[in-house]
Amino acid sequence: MIFEELALPGLFRVRPEPHADERGFFARTHCESEFTERGLVGRFAQSSVSFNHRRGTVRGMHFSKPPHAETKLVRCTAGAIHDAVIDLRPGSPTYRRTQSVTLSAANRHALYIPAGLAHGFQTLSDDTEILYMIDRPFVASAADGVRWDDPAFGLAWPEPVSVIAARDLAFADWAGR
């Protein structure tokens, strides 16, 4: 695996290194020891799947409040997404800054998202599926978010929004906290 640190500290794009032959290829997408050798969370307590019917669907921007803040490893297994994160870690040199990447079934990249970052995505194709590996069990009372279009962060979404949940629309702007 190739670990590429992105602009926000602790945020990594993880690229598989395919070993190809006449059958196709084989590539590792996660290895606990390779993650922990880099000081990253390597053990994940649960996995979840998000399936989205329509291109332009937005989910986010979600995070879990401490002490239940989650580290995630996110990979698109069908279709493609514009994946976005916001650094909400007080004291971070990149506090309130954003980073976006494209994850797709074709590029097979994953995004390692440390605790303290809000996460969301927009689907770039119909019938898109995302696999989440999460380092701790979900605690509903710790779940929170900020608006996907909060002007405090200026996230640029590549598509018109076709579907968004009422829950995501109800999140407050960051300035209103």
C-alpha positions as CSV (number, residue, x, y, z in Angstrom):
1,M,0.0,0.0,0.0
2,I,1.1,3.5,-0.6
3,F,0.2,6.1,2.1
4,E,0.0,9.7,0.7
5,E,-0.4,12.3,3.5
6,L,-2.8,15.0,2.3
7,A,-3.0,18.7,3.3
8,L,-4.8,18.1,6.7
9,P,-2.5,16.4,9.3
10,G,-3.3,12.8,9.8
11,L,-5.5,12.6,6.6
12,F,-4.1,10.0,4.1
13,R,-5.0,8.7,0.7
14,V,-4.2,4.9,0.8
15,R,-3.5,3.4,-2.6
16,P,-3.3,-0.3,-3.2
17,E,-0.3,-1.7,-5.1
18,P,-1.7,-4.3,-7.4
19,H,0.2,-7.5,-8.2
20,A,-1.0,-8.4,-11.7
21,D,-0.9,-11.6,-13.7
22,E,-3.0,-13.2,-16.5
23,R,-5.9,-13.6,-14.1
24,G,-6.1,-9.9,-13.1
25,F,-4.5,-8.6,-9.9
26,F,-4.4,-8.9,-6.2
27,A,-3.9,-6.0,-3.8
28,R,-3.9,-5.5,-0.1
29,T,-6.3,-2.7,1.0
30,H,-5.7,-2.8,4.8
31,C,-2.9,-4.2,7.0
32,E,-3.0,-3.4,10.7
33,S,0.7,-3.4,11.2
34,E,1.4,-1.1,8.2
35,F,-1.1,1.4,9.6
36,T,0.2,1.2,13.2
37,E,3.8,1.5,12.0
38,R,2.9,5.0,10.7
39,G,1.2,5.9,13.9
40,L,-2.3,5.4,12.5
41,V,-5.2,3.4,13.9
42,G,-4.9,0.0,12.4
43,R,-7.7,-2.0,14.1
44,F,-11.3,-1.3,13.2
45,A,-14.2,-2.4,15.3
46,Q,-16.9,-2.3,12.7
47,S,-17.6,-2.0,9.0
48,S,-20.6,-0.3,7.3
49,V,-21.9,0.1,3.8
50,S,-23.6,3.2,2.3
51,F,-25.5,2.6,-0.9
52,N,-26.9,5.5,-2.9
53,H,-29.3,5.2,-5.8
54,R,-28.8,8.6,-7.5
55,R,-25.9,10.7,-8.8
56,G,-25.7,13.9,-6.9
57,T,-26.7,12.5,-3.5
58,V,-25.0,14.2,-0.6
59,R,-24.3,12.6,2.8
60,G,-22.7,14.7,5.5
61,M,-21.0,16.5,7.0
62,H,-20.9,14.0,9.9
63,F,-18.7,13.5,12.9
64,S,-18.9,12.0,16.4
65,K,-18.2,14.1,19.4
66,P,-15.5,13.1,21.9
67,P,-15.0,10.8,23.7
68,H,-16.7,8.8,20.9
69,A,-14.9,10.5,18.0
70,E,-14.3,8.0,15.2
71,T,-11.4,7.2,12.9
72,K,-12.6,5.9,9.5
73,L,-11.1,4.2,6.5
74,V,-13.5,4.9,3.6
75,R,-13.4,3.2,0.1
76,C,-15.8,3.4,-2.8
77,T,-16.6,-0.1,-4.0
78,A,-19.1,0.8,-6.8
79,G,-19.4,4.0,-8.7
80,A,-17.5,7.2,-7.6
81,I,-17.7,9.9,-5.0
82,H,-16.4,13.3,-4.3
83,D,-15.3,12.8,-0.7
84,A,-14.9,15.8,1.6
85,V,-13.5,16.4,5.1
86,I,-13.3,19.4,7.4
87,D,-10.8,19.7,10.2
88,L,-12.8,20.4,13.4
89,R,-9.9,19.7,15.8
90,P,-9.4,22.8,18.0
91,G,-5.7,23.7,18.1
92,S,-5.0,22.0,14.8
93,P,-2.9,24.1,12.4
94,T,-5.5,23.4,9.7
95,Y,-8.6,24.0,11.9
96,R,-11.7,24.7,9.7
97,R,-9.8,23.9,6.5
98,T,-11.1,21.3,4.0
99,Q,-9.8,18.6,1.7
100,S,-11.6,16.8,-1.0
101,V,-10.6,13.7,-3.1
102,T,-12.3,11.5,-5.6
103,L,-12.7,7.9,-4.6
104,S,-14.0,5.4,-7.1
105,A,-14.3,1.7,-7.8
106,A,-11.9,2.4,-10.7
107,N,-9.1,4.0,-8.7
108,R,-9.6,1.8,-5.7
109,H,-8.2,4.4,-3.3
110,A,-9.2,4.7,0.3
111,L,-9.3,7.7,2.6
112,Y,-8.0,7.4,6.1
113,I,-9.9,10.0,8.2
114,P,-8.6,10.6,11.7
115,A,-11.0,11.4,14.6
116,G,-11.9,15.1,14.8
117,L,-12.6,15.6,11.1
118,A,-16.1,15.9,9.7
119,H,-16.8,13.7,6.7
120,G,-19.2,13.7,3.8
121,F,-19.5,12.9,0.2
122,Q,-21.4,13.4,-3.0
123,T,-22.1,10.6,-5.5
124,L,-20.7,11.1,-9.0
125,S,-22.7,8.2,-10.5
126,D,-25.9,6.3,-9.9
127,D,-25.8,3.1,-7.8
128,T,-22.7,4.1,-5.7
129,E,-21.6,2.1,-2.7
130,I,-19.1,3.1,0.0
131,L,-17.4,0.8,2.5
132,Y,-16.5,2.3,5.9
133,M,-14.2,0.7,8.4
134,I,-14.6,2.4,11.8
135,D,-12.4,2.1,14.8
136,R,-15.1,2.0,17.5
137,P,-18.7,1.1,17.8
138,F,-21.2,3.9,16.8
139,V,-22.7,5.8,19.7
140,A,-25.9,7.6,18.4
141,S,-25.9,10.2,21.2
142,A,-22.4,11.4,20.0
143,A,-23.4,11.7,16.4
144,D,-23.4,15.3,15.0
145,G,-22.7,17.3,11.9
146,V,-22.4,20.6,10.2
147,R,-24.3,21.7,7.1
148,W,-22.9,20.4,3.8
149,D,-23.2,24.0,2.4
150,D,-22.0,25.9,5.5
151,P,-20.3,29.1,4.2
152,A,-17.7,28.9,7.0
153,F,-16.0,26.1,5.1
154,G,-16.7,26.9,1.5
155,L,-16.9,23.3,0.3
156,A,-17.3,23.1,-3.5
157,W,-19.5,20.3,-4.6
158,P,-19.1,19.2,-8.2
159,E,-22.7,18.3,-9.0
160,P,-26.1,19.8,-8.3
161,V,-27.6,18.1,-5.2
162,S,-30.2,15.6,-6.2
163,V,-30.9,13.9,-2.8
164,I,-30.0,14.9,0.8
165,A,-31.6,13.7,4.0
166,A,-33.7,16.0,6.2
167,R,-31.3,15.1,9.0
168,D,-28.3,16.5,7.1
169,L,-30.3,19.6,6.1
170,A,-31.1,20.2,9.8
171,F,-27.5,20.5,10.9
172,A,-26.6,24.0,12.2
173,D,-23.9,26.2,10.6
174,W,-20.6,26.1,12.4
175,A,-21.0,29.8,13.4
176,G,-24.3,29.0,15.1
177,R,-22.6,26.7,17.6
